Amino acid sequence: MTLLVGGLIGGLGYHISAGMLQTAAHEQWKRIGPSVQQELHNTLEPAEMAVEFLRLHRITWATTLQERLNGLNALSQVFKGAKAVSAVYAAYPNGDFFLLRQLDERSREQLSAPTEAHMMVQSIERGTVDVGRYIFLDAAGEIIESVDRPDYASTFDPRDRAWWREATVSKTLIQTRPYLFHTTHSVGITLASAASWGGVVVGADINLATLSDRLTQQKFTPGTQLALVNSRGELLANEHIGALLDAANGTNSSLPLLESLHSAPLDHLFKGPGAKDMDQFTDPGGQSWWTASIQVPDKATQDMRMLLAVPEMELTAAARQQLQWSTVATLSIILLSMPVAWLLAQAISMPLRRLALDVQAIEQFDFEQPIQVDSFIKETHELGITLQSMQGTIRRFLDLSMAVAAEDQFDRLLPRLLKETMLTAGAASGLLYLADGDQLYPACGRLADGTALDDQALATLATIPLPSSTSPEPSSYGPLLERCLRENAVSSQPLTTADIQGLQLAPSAIAQGLAHSVVIPLLNRRREYVGAMVLFMPSPPVDTQVAFVAALSGNAAVSLEARALIEQQKKLFTAFIELIAGAIDAKSPYTASHCARVPELTKMLAQAACDQTDGAFADFALSAHDWEAVHVASWLHDCGKVTTPEFVVDKATKLETIYNRIHEVRMRFEVLKRDAQITMYEAIAAGVHPEQARAAMLQTCRELDEEFAFVAACNQGGEKLGAAEQERLRHIAQRTWTRTLDDTLGISLAEAQRQQSTPLPAQELLLADKPAHRIERSPHDQIAPDNVWGFKMQVPELLYNRGELHNLLVARGTLSDEERYKINEHIIQTIKMLTCLPFPQHLRAVPEIAGGHHEKMDGTGYPKGLRREDMSPVARMIAVADIFEALTAGDRPYKPRKPLSEVLDLMADMRRNHHIDPDIFELFLRSGVYLDYAQRFIPVEFIDSVNIEDYLQ
C-alpha cells in the first residue's frame, strides 16, 4: 500500500510538472516570433542607413577602378556600423560593378582568399574586353593580391539582378525577399536604392546567418529543432543551413528546401494548418514531439513562418527527474519504517529462508548440504522434515541413474544395476533375471557377503516361464513370484519355503538367514518384460523403500532395454560388415578370406603399438571406441570391390573377359591352316608337283603352329614381355583371314552400336584392335579435378579396351591400363560408400582409416596422393597389413605364393622407397607380428628363416 500511494503521488507530480514545462515552453515560443522580428529589424536598420550613405558617396560618379578604389576607406566604415552587412556595392548603367565584401572563415575558404585577407573587392569593367577582378585586402585596407576573373565578368551582370530592376523603378529604398547570394551562396537580403544622379544603383547585402544563430540560442533543449521558412518551403534560417549550403558546393542557385533537413516533425508542421498552439506529433520512428508554428509579422517578409519541434523526452526531462526524486523519497520513508517489521518477521522468515536455500541447492543437484531446520512454527518444522526426506530420495535416485548411465558395457551393467538397487533398498542379497523370449533366466546374483554368483551357481537356479496369452497364469514358483507376474507390480512379502524351493535358491545359499523379499518387475514402454529383480532382506522394508524401488523399476527397465538394444545393434552392425566382407571374398575365388585376414593383421599391429612404452609409439593408445573404429574400417577397407566386375578381378590371362578369347584366336589359326591345305590342293590342280605343294603347306602350318604357341604363351602373362616379343606379336597380327559371315548378326544392342558393318567377304587381321573393342567412358565414370573427396587419380580415356593386340601387348601381368584402373577404382568406391554412411561420432574416422591403404608415404599412392603426415597411424597400419596379406596369399591368379623372406624383401624395398611407413614396418618386425600372423595363416613350408635386421638397414 505504501508503494502504491508513493507511486500515485509520484505520478501526479510528474503529470503536473510536465504540464508546467509544456506551458512554459508555449510561452517561450510566443516570444520567439517577435524576438526574431526584432532581430530582423535591428539587422536592417543600420543597413538602410549605409545604403543612404552610399547614395551620396563619390563612388557613384567614379568611372574607373582606381577612382573607385580611392573610396575604400569610407566604404569600409560601413561594416563597423552595420555588423550584419556582408557587402556594399555600386552598379553602373554600362554594366560596371564595384563591390566591397568583408570576409569571414567560411567566405575566405569559399573564395580561396589568402589567410590574412579581411576584405575583398569584386570589380567588373565593361569595354572592348570585359574585365573581372577579385582584389584581396588586409586589415589596413592594403592590397594583398589581385586575381583576374574573366568568368566573373561573363557570368554576372548587375543589370540582370532583381534588386537592380526594382531599384531603378522605385523612388525609395527597396528590400528584396531572402535569396541565395551569387558569390558566397549564403542566404541573405539585399537593400538597394538608385543614386542621386547618373542611373547608378547602390546596395548592401545582409547575411541572415545572425538569424540562424538567434534561433540556435532560442533552443529549449539540445534536441529542439527551429526553422524559419517561406511559403515555398525554402529554408531561410536554421542551425544546419550552413552545412546544407556547403554540401551543395555552389551547384544550386536556389535556397535549400525544408525537406533537406529530413525532419519529420518540421515537415508535418509546414504541411499543416500552421496553428499557433503547441500540438503533439509522433514521427514514423515512434518518437513523440511537441510542435508549433507561428507567422513572423514583417512588412517585407510576410510569408515567413517560424517552425518549432521539441522532443517530448527532453521537454519532460525535469519532470521525470522530479518523479525519480519523489520515488527515492517514498522508498526512503518505507525503508525507515520497515526495521521494526523486519525484526518481528525475521524470527518467522529465517527458517523459511534456510529452507529456500536448501531447495535451491536441491534444484542445482547439490546434495552435500544437509537440511537442518528447527522452527517453533509447526508447519515450517514439518516442511523441513519432508524436504530432508525428499533430498535423500532424489539423491539416491540420481546416484543410481548416474551409475547405470555411466556403465557402457552391457556385461558390467547388470551387476552394477543389481548392486545399486540393493544399496538403495537396503537388501542383503539379490538376483537379476533377464527376459529371453517367453522365459526369465538368472543373469547375475549377489550374496549377503558381497560375493557375486559365478556362472556355475547361476546355472543351478530356476528358469521362470512368463505368462502368455495362451497361458495367462504363471507356473508355480512360489507365491512371491506368482503375485508379481500376475499383477505386473512390485511385490513385497515374507520369504516362504515355497519361494525358496520354487526358485531353487537352496543350493546357492543366497537366501540363507533372510526373512523378507521384494520382487521388482522390469517392464519396457510396451509393458513387456525385459527382466525382474528379487531382493532378499533380513526384515520387512518400510513403505517408502518399496515405493522408491517401484519408482526405480521403470528407469532400470528402460536402461536395460536401451543397453540391450544398443548391444544388439552393435552385433547386427558387426555381422553386417562381416557379411559384406565375406560377400566380397566369396565374389572371387582368388581373394577368398582377404577381407577377413586384413582386420586380424591390423588389430595385431595396433595392439603391438599400444604395448610400446618407448620409441615412435610410446604415446600411442586406443580407447574402446577407437578399437571399434579400427574393427569397422579394417573389415570394410575393400567394400568398394562390390562394384568391381568379376571378369576383371578374376582375369587370369590377357585375352580373358567373361571367357578366354584365346579360343577365338586359335580358331582363326585353324582357319589359316585349312586355307593352307586348300591352297595346296588348288596348286596341285593347277599343275604344281604334289610334293612341292605339300611341302609348302606343311611349312605354313609349322609357322602357324609356332606363332599360335607364341601368342598363347604371351596370353599367360607370366614373364615380362620385352620389345622383341612385342614386335613379333605385331608381325603375327598382320596376317589376314577371310570372313564371309556378317558380324553384326546376333549381337546385343550396345555391341551393335560399336560394330561397323563391312562388305563381304572381308579380309580381317589375325589379331585385331577393332572400334568395337573400344568401350567409351560415361560422364559418371569421370573424376572432376575439384571433386569433394580429393581424388587425384589419372582416369584412362576408355572404360575398357578389349582389343586383342592391345591386351596381348601388356608388358607385365594380365591387366590393361583400363582394367588396372578399374581394379584400383575400388578404393574410390570404398571412400564414397563409407562417406555416405551416417557414422556416429566415434566412428567418423572410418572412411579415412579404410580409404588410405593404397596411399604411399611419399605421396605417389592413390586415390588422393596423401603423404605420411596426412594419414593417421591406423590408416598406415592397414596399408602394411593389406600389402603383407596380399604378398603372402596363395590364392592370386597372377602369381604363386612367395616364401616369407621374399615377401619381407619386397616390403623392405617399399620401406626404402617411402611407400610404407618405416616406423610401422619396424614395429611389424620387432614386435613379432609378422611371425605370429605367418604361423596362423601361412603354410609352414613357406615360413623360412629370416633375420629382421636385414630388412631394417
Sequence and secondary structure as in RCSB ss.txt:
>XXXX:A:sequence
MTLLVGGLIGGLGYHISAGMLQTAAHEQWKRIGPSVQQELHNTLEPAEMAVEFLRLHRITWATTLQERLNGLNAL
SQVFKGAKAVSAVYAAYPNGDFFLLRQLDERSREQLSAPTEAHMMVQSIERGTVDVGRYIFLDAAGEIIESVDRP
DYASTFDPRDRAWWREATVSKTLIQTRPYLFHTTHSVGITLASAASWGGVVVGADINLATLSDRLTQQKFTPGTQ
LALVNSRGELLANEHIGALLDAANGTNSSLPLLESLHSAPLDHLFKGPGAKDMDQFTDPGGQSWWTASIQVPDKA
TQDMRMLLAVPEMELTAAARQQLQWSTVATLSIILLSMPVAWLLAQAISMPLRRLALDVQAIEQFDFEQPIQVDS
FIKETHELGITLQSMQGTIRRFLDLSMAVAAEDQFDRLLPRLLKETMLTAGAASGLLYLADGDQLYPACGRLADG
TALDDQALATLATIPLPSSTSPEPSSYGPLLERCLRENAVSSQPLTTADIQGLQLAPSAIAQGLAHSVVIPLLNR
RREYVGAMVLFMPSPPVDTQVAFVAALSGNAAVSLEARALIEQQKKLFTAFIELIAGAIDAKSPYTASHCARVPE
LTKMLAQAACDQTDGAFADFALSAHDWEAVHVASWLHDCGKVTTPEFVVDKATKLETIYNRIHEVRMRFEVLKRD
AQITMYEAIAAGVHPEQARAAMLQTCRELDEEFAFVAACNQGGEKLGAAEQERLRHIAQRTWTRTLDDTLGISLA
EAQRQQSTPLPAQELLLADKPAHRIERSPHDQIAPDNVWGFKMQVPELLYNRGELHNLLVARGTLSDEERYKINE
HIIQTIKMLTCLPFPQHLRAVPEIAGGHHEKMDGTGYPKGLRREDMSPVARMIAVADIFEALTAGDRPYKPRKPL
SEVLDLMADMRRNHHIDPDIFELFLRSGVYLDYAQRFIPVEFIDSVNIEDYLQ
>XXXX:A:secstr
 HHHHHHHHHHHHHHHHHHHHHHHHHHHHHHHHHHHHHHHHHHHHHHHHHHHHHHTSGGGG  SHHHHHTTHHHH
HHHHHH TTEEEEEEE TTS EEEEEE  HHHHHHTT  TT  EEEEEEE SSS EEEEEEE TTS EEEEEE H
HHHHH  GGGSHHHHHHHH SS EE   EE TTT  EEEEEEEE SSTT EEEEEEETHHHHHHHHHT SSTT E
EEEE TT BEEE TTHHHHHHHHTT   S  BGGGG  HHHHHHHHS   SS EEEE TTS EEEEEEEE   SS
 TT EEEEEEEHHHHTHHHHHHHHHHHHHHHHHHHHHHHHHHHHHHHHHHHHHHHHHHHHHHHTT  SS      
SSHHHHHHHHHHHHHHHHHHHHHHHHHHHHH   HHHHHHHHHHHHHHHHT SEEEEEEEETTEEEEEEEE TTS
 B  HHHHHTS  EE   SS  S   S HHHHHHHHHTS EEEE  HHHHHHTT TTTTTTTT  EEEEEEEE T
TS EEEEEEEEESS   HHHHHHHHHHHHHHHHHHHHHHHHHHHHHHHHHHHHHHHHHHHHH TTSTTHHHHHHH
HHHHHHHHHHH SSGGGTT    HHHHHHHHHHHHTTTGGGGGS HHHHT  STTBSSSBTHHHHHHHHHHHHHH
HHHHHHHHHHTT  HHHHHHHHHHHHHHHHHHHHHHHHHHH  S   HHHHHHHHHHHT EEEE S TTTT  HH
HHHH     SSEEEESS   GGGEEE  GGG   TT TT       SEEEE  HHHHHT SSSS  HHHHHHHHH
HHHHHHHHHHHS   GGGTTHHHHHTTTT  TBS  SSS  BGGGS HHHHHHHHHHHHHHHH S  TTS    H
HHHHHHHHHHHHTTSS HHHHHHHHHTSHHHHHHHHHS GGG     GGGGT 
